[in-house]
Amino acid sequence: MTQIDELQSRITRALDRIAQGVEHLSTLPPPAPEAAPETEPVEAVEVAAVPDAEAAEEIARLRMALDEEKMANAQLEERVKLLHARLEGQGGAEPAPEPDAALREQIAAQRESMAELDTELQRMRLSNEMLRRTNEDMRAALEANIGEPHLVNKAMLAELESLRAARAAEEAEMRAVLGALEPVLADAAGMSEEAVQ
């Protein structure tokens, strides 16, 4: 559809340029006859008539081209209207079907599993941030030659929480993938049973 609109705009611009050229040529004053020696008056008349004949031919040619472009533009506009009517007829005649209950249930389950996965990923990000901060604190204490046993315990707890969060995120991701695959596998199994029968 965009190609038709683009072609229509290009033709319209071309028609405008042709119309401007015709108007420009029609507003030009007729060329002044050149002063010729009096011994050759016939040649002077011929020289003066040639530019007028050329201009008239050019105007006639441009008008023909303008008429042809107008006709082509009208045909394209008619085709565009017909295509728009067809599209409206297709879109308006048949309303979009409502998804059935099984599909709605499947979509709801996928949304739920994606929400669970997102929650677990957020938990993993937070625990990794906590682990990073604890490791920075422990590194600073070790650089200062200060042995802080509570930092070691804190780092171990943060690492354990990070591992638990990563495991929970993996499980949520696996449930989301399985939830998306179950309907596809069920449809494939149903199709293979129909093919056997």
N, C-alpha and C positions, 0 to 999 in steps of 0.2 A: 504494500500500500504506500509506503514511503517513496518508492521509486516513482509511482504515478504522480504523487504530489510534487516530487522534485522535477519531473519532466514538465508538469504543468507550469510550475514557476519559471522554469527555463524558457519555455515557449512564450509565456507572458512577457518576460523580460525582452526576448528577441522581438516580439511584436511591438513593444514599446520603442525599442531602438529603431525599428524600421519606420514606424510612424513618425518618430522625431526626424529621421533622415528625409522622409517625404515632405514633412512640413518645412524643413530647412531648405530643401531644393525649391519648393514652391514659393518661398519668401525671398529667394535670391532675385535681385533685379536682373532684367535681361542684359546680356553683355552689350556694352556700347560698341557701336560699329567703329572699326578702326579707320582712321583717316588714311585713305589710299591716294596714290597719285591720280590725278584726273584723267590720265591717259588710260587707266585700267579700271573703269567703274564696274565691269562685270565681275572681276576677281574680288573686288571689295564686297560685293553683295554675297558672293559665295562664301567668303571667309566669315562674314557676319552670320550667315544662315547656318553654318556648320555647328557652332556651339549651341544654338537654339535647338537644332535637330537632335544633337547628342543629349542635351538636357531633357528634352521631351521623351526621348527613348529611355533615358535613365529613370525618369519619373514613372513612365508606363511600366517599366520592368519592376520597379520597387512597389508600385501599387499591385501588380500581379502577385508579387511575393507576399505582400501584406495580406491580400485576399486569401492566398493559399494557407498562410499561417493562421489566419482567423478561422478558416474552415477546419484546419487540423486541431486548433485549440478547442473549437466547439465540439469536435468529435471526442477529443480527450476528456473534456468536461462531462460529456454525456456518459462516457465509459466510467468516469469516476463516480458519477451519480448512481449509475447502475451497480457498481461494486459496493458503494455505501449501502444501497438498498438491499443488496444480497446479504451483506454482513449484518445489517439490522434485522433482516428476515430470519437469518440463522440464529442470531443471538436472542431475539425476542420471542420466537416461536416456541422454543423448548427451554423451559426454565431448568436451571442446574439441578440435578437430582440430589435429594437429601441423602447424606451418608447413612447407611444402615446401622443398626444398633451394634453389630459386631465390630464394624469399622470405628465407630465412636468409642467403643470400649478399648479397642486396640490403641487408638490415638491417646486416650486418657492414660492407659498403662505406660505408653512410651513417654508421655510428659512426666508422669510420676517418677519413672526410672531415671529420666534425665535430671529432674530436680534433685533426686537422691544423689546422683553422681556429682552434680554441682556442689551439693552440701559437703560431700566427702572430699572433693578437691579443695574446697575452701579450708576445711579442717587441716588437710595436708599442707597447704600453703602456710597457715598459721603456725603449725608445729615446726615446719622447716625454718620459718623466721625465728621462732623461739630457740631452736637448736643453733642457728647461726649466731644469734646474740650471745647465747651461753658460751659457745666456742670462742667468740671474740673476747668475752670476759676472762675465760680460762687462759687464753693465749696472752692477754695483757698481764695476768697475774704471774704466769710462768716467766714472761720476759722480765718482770720486776723481781724474780726469784722469791716469790711469795707462794708458798704451798697452801692452797685453799681447798680443803677436802669437800666443803659444801658445794664448790663449783664443779668438782668432778661428779658428785652425786647429781647435781642439777643437770649437767650435760648428759649423763646417762639416762636420766628420766626424760629429757627432751628428745634424745635419740630414740628411746623406746616409743614415745608418743608419735614421733615422726614415722617410725616403722609401722605402727598400728594404723596410722592415718593412710599411709601408702597402701597397706593391705586392704583397708576398707574401700579406698578409691578403686582399687583393682577389682574388688568384688562387685562394686556398684556398676563399674563399666562392663563387667562380664554379664551381669543381670540385664543391663540395657541392651547389649548385643543379642543375648539369647531371647529377650522379649521381642526384639525386632525380627529375629529369624524364625521364631515359632510360627507366625501366620504364613510366612512364605513357604516353610517346610510343610505345613498342613495343606496349603493349596497344591503344592507339588505332589503330595501323597494322594490327594483327592483326584488330581488329573491322571496320575498313573493308574489308579484303580479304575477310572473310567476307560482308559485305554485298554486295560486287560479285559474288561467286560465287553 
